[in-house]
Amino acid sequence: MVPSETMASRGAAAAAAERSAKPLRLDIQSLSKAFAGRTVVDDVTLSVAAGEVLCLLGPSGCGKSTTLRMIAGVETQDRGTIRLDGRVLSDGVTSVPPEGRSIGLMFQDFALFPHLSVTDNVAFGLKGRRAETHRRAHRLLERVGLAAHRDAFPHELSGGEQQRVALARAIAPKPRVMLMDEPFSGLDNRLRDGIRDDTLDVLREEGTAVLLVTHEPEEAMRMADEIALMRGGRIVQRGAPYNLYNSPHDKEAAAFFSDINVIPGEVHGALTETPFGQFLAPGQPDGTRVDIVIRPQHVRIDFDRAGRGPNPTALDGSPARAIVVRSRFIGKESLVEFRLDLDGSAMSAIVPSVFLPKPGTPLWLMIRRDRCFVFPRS
């Protein structure tokens, strides 16, 4: 492991220790839900501490939004228990109504009231005299940078400004937990990062526990203290973003976070033969078919020298000759697609900056052994 990776893993461990010292805010145990006999949420257990952001990440239809709806109280679970600060909200016997749960909701649709001013939108639902609720609304609007728009109406605001009004309205009642269902997906990419960061700053200052649902890995890694990866109604892996990215549970988990190259093989004597030499497969019985997974950014490219490539190394293994199929510049980096000489299989590499070899160009590829994952083929 290189020094930067050591520091990153230590940082992830320190952050995990810090989170464990915070009081547990939301605790979900063995939550399950079926519709018309089809299980959509299957034995989900989650916990979120005060001031922590947990991201529920997964493809569309995996049960993320249904989980949020059960926590909010708008859907009733078939099994399981939901607790807030140790108090049972729902367990199949007890069921606190949504308005009594002290849980805030933010969705992709901001659902602002078009006939109310920005101030009245934020103050909507607050108890107390009008002057008091408006003072609370004005303080929140100042915190989200919209003090100058407090008398405006929603249609007079940009999408990013409407999003911040929705945030101020959601935190106005001081919820203990904030549930966010892809609230930033409708925003322009140029605005999204800044508004996400501002939103989290406000929620952390309030000490609110946040459960965020998204299908975008980049958003999850940018926002979350921890990620729970969901597939087919179940949590398949949970941990810090660094750990999920660098220690995926299986090939599908690795592929969810980035493009991957997959090299098939079969184990014989704890070794797998590939175009890039032998790979260790400890603990796998002879005859086990495996997939060796490596991300395109960890594929090293070298030039062809009259049919010869670079010498093998312990770190990069044996080189394999390949022919360029196509190359494209995709912003800060280039994507080069290859066909391996040995077996005709496809391989792609990502190279920083501009590197656009012509189709048909022979090059040599090497793959970092410490960046590969070996999984039994499902």
N, C-alpha and C positions, 0 to 999 in steps of 0.2 A: 504494500500500500504506500503510495507516495505521500509526502508530508501534508499537502493540501487536503488530501482525502482523510488523513488522520485527524487534522484539525476540524474538518467538517463533521466527521462522525462523533468526535468529542463534543462539538457544539450541539449536535442533535441530542446526545445523551444528557448534556447539562440542561438543555431546554426541557427535556422530558422530566428530569428531576424537579425543575422549577414548577412545571405544571402539576406534578403529583402533590406539591405542597399547597396548592390552592384548594379552597373548599369546593366539594362536588356540588354542582348546581342541578344538572339534568341527568337522571339515571334511568336507562331503559333496559329492561331485562326480558329476554325471550319473546320479543314481539312478533306476532304472526297474524296474517290476514289473507283470506281467500275470497275470490269473487267467482260465483257460479262453479264452484268446485276446483277452480284453478288457484293455486297458492301464488301470491304475488309478493308477499313479505314472509320470510321463513326464518323464525328463530333469531331475530336481530337483537343483539345486545350492544348498547352504546352508552357512553358517559361523557359529559362535557363539564369542565370546571368553570368557575367564575372567571370572566375575562378571556376565556379560551375560544378559539375558532376551530371547530371540527367540520371538515368538509366531507359530505357524503357524495362520493364520485362513482359514476358508472354510466353505461349506455342507456339510451332511452328505453323505457319499459322494464327496467330492472327492479323497480319498487321504491325508488328514492322518494318521489312525491307522495306516494301512499304512506310511507313512513312519517313524513312531515305532517300529513293530514291527521294521522292518528295522534301524534304528539300534540297538535293544536286542538284536538277534540272534535273536529268536524267529521271524523271517521272513527268507528269503534273497532278495536282490535278483537280478534277471535281468542287470542291467548296473550299472556304477557302482562307486565306491570310498567307503568310510567310514574316516576317520582320527580318532584321538584323540591329541592332543598330538603329531601327526606320525607316530604309529604306525598302521600299517594294521590295521584290525579286520576288514574284509571287502572283497574286491575281485574275487570270482569264483574266485580261487585260494585265498587265505587266508581263513579264517573263524574268528575267536576266539569261543568259546562265550559265551553270555550272562553266566555267572558270572565270566568273566575279563575283562569289558569295563570295569569300574569305572564302570558307569552305573546310576543309581538310577531307580526307576519309581514314579510316583504316579498312581493312576487314580480314577475316580469312585467305584468300589467300594473302600472302604478295606481290605477283606480282612484284618481283624484276626483273630487266633486267639482264639475265644471262651473257650477253656479256659485261656488264659495270662493272667497279670496284665499290667497296663500296662508294668511294668518288663521282664517277660520278652518281651513283644511287641517292645519297642524293641531289646532285646539279642539277639533271635533272629537267627541268622546271623553274629553277631560271633565272631571267633576269639579264643581266650584263656581264661584262667581265669574262673570265674563272678564272682568278686569284681571283676575288672578290667572285665568287660563290663557288670556292674551299675553300676559307677561311671560309665562312659561314658553308660549309659542315664539315670542320675539327673541328670547334668549337662545332657543334652539336654532332659529333661522340665522341668528348672528354666528353661531358656531359652524353652520354649514355654508356660510358665505352668501346668504340670501337676504340679509337685513334690508337691502335696498329694494327688494321685490315683495315685501310683506303685504302690500296692498294690491298686488297684481293678481290676475286670474290665471289658472293653469294654461289656457290656450295662448297666453302671452309669453310663456316660458319655453326655453329649448328643452330637448329631451333630457339632457344632463341636469338642468335645473329642476325639472319635474321629478327626477330621480331623487334629488336631495330633499325636495319637499316631502316625498314619500318616506324618506329616512327619518326626517324630523318628526313627522306624524307618528311613525311606528315607535319611536323611542320616547315620545312625549309622556305616555303613561308610566314610564320607568319600568318596562318589562324585565323580568329576571332572565328570560331567554328570548333570543331573536331567531326566528326561523326564516330562512331566505331561500326562495325557490328560483334559481337562475335570474336574479333581479337585474343583472347587468347585460344580459344577452341582447337586449334591444338597443344598446347604445353604440354610437360610432366608436370604432377602435381607437381613434385619437383621444377620445374622452374617457374611455373605459378605465384605463390604469389609474389615472388620477382620482376618479370618483370612487373606485374600489378602495384605494388607499385612504382617502378621506373618510369613507364610511367606516372602515375598520378602526381608524383612530378614534372616532366619536364613540363607537360601541365599546372599545377597550377602556376609554376614559370613564364610561358609565359602569364598568364592571359587568357588562352583560355577557352571558354565555351565548355563543353563536353557533347554530347548526346550519350550514350552507349546503345547498344541493346544486350540483353542476355536472355536466357531461364533458367539460373541457379540462383536461389534465393541467394545462398551463395555468388556468385560473385557480385550480385547486392548490397547486404548488406555490403560487404567488401569495395566496390569502391564508392558507390553513396552517395552524400549529400542528394538527394531525389530520391525516386522511384516512377515511374508511372506504375501501374499494368494494363496491357492491356489484354482484353479478347473479342473475337469476333469482333475485329475492333474498340472497344471503350475503353476509359480509365475508369476503374471501381473504382480506388482509387489512390490517390497520397499523398505522405507525406514522412517524414523522415523514414529511415529503422526501427528504434525502434517503431514508431507509427504504421506502417503497420503490423509489426509482433505481436504487443501486442493489437492492436485494429483493427482486420481485418473487412472488409466491410461485408463479408458473409462467409459461410462455405467453398466455393471454394477458396476464398482468403486465409483463414487459412490453407487449405490443400496444397496450392501452396508453402508455406514456410516451411512446415514440415509435417511429418506423423501426423495423428490425430485419436483419438477415437471419434465415434459418438454414442450418446445415444439418441434414439428416445423417444418422449413423447407427451402428449396431455395436453393442458392447461385447468384447471378447477379452477375458483376462483383465477386467477393470479398465480396458483401453478401448477407444473408439477411433477407427481409421477415417481420415477425412482428406480432402485435397490440400489441407493445410497441416498435414502431419497427424500424429496421434494426440488424442485428448484423454485425460484421466476421467473416469466415471466411477468413482469409489462408491461401493455399496450397491451397485447395480448388477444383478445376475447376468451371466452370459446369455446372449441372445436378446437382451432388452433393447428395443429400438428407442433411440433418444434423439432429441433435437438440441443442437448447439446454437445458441442465440447470441448475436452480437449486433449492436446498434451501428448504423452507417458511419457515424462520426468517429468510431473507434477502429475503422478499417484504414490501414496505412497503404499508400500507393507509392510504388517505385518504378523507375524507368526500365525498359527492356534494353539489354546490352547484347545485341546480336544473338538473341535467344537465351540469354542468361539473366538471371535475376539476382537479388541480394542474397547474402549468406543467411542461413537460419540463425536465429538467436533464441535464447531461453525465454525472453519476454514475448517476442512476436511469432515464434514458431517457424514453420517452413513456409516459404513464399509459394504462391500459386499463380500461374500465368493466366491472364484474362484478356478478352477483347472488348473494347469500348462499344457499347450499343448506342448510347446517346448521352449527352451532357447538357445540363441547363443551369443557368445562373438564377438563383432564387433569393436574391437580396444580399445578405452579408456573406453568403456562402454558395458553393456550387454543388449540385447533385450529379454524380456520374454513375451510370448504370453499366454493368459488365455482364459478360457471359464467360464462365470459366472454361478453359481449354479442356481440362481433364474429363468433366462429365456434362458440360453444357448448361449447368445450373446458373441461375441468375444471382447477382450480388450487386449491392449498391454501396456507394461511399459518399460521404459529405466532406467537402474540403473547404476550409476558410478562404474567403476572398474569391477571386476569379480563377477557375481552372476548367477549361473547356476543350479537352482533347477531341479530335475528330473521330466519328464512328469508324471502326476497323483498326484503331490504334492498339497495338499490343502493350500491355502494362503488367506489372506484377503486384499482387495484393498480399498483405500480411494482416493478421488479426491479433490484437492484444489478448494474450491468454488470461490476464487478470481482469479483462472486461467481458469475458464470455460467461454465459450461463448454460448449464447442462441440465435439461429436464427430460424425464421419461415422456415419450410421445403418448398423448392422450388418444 
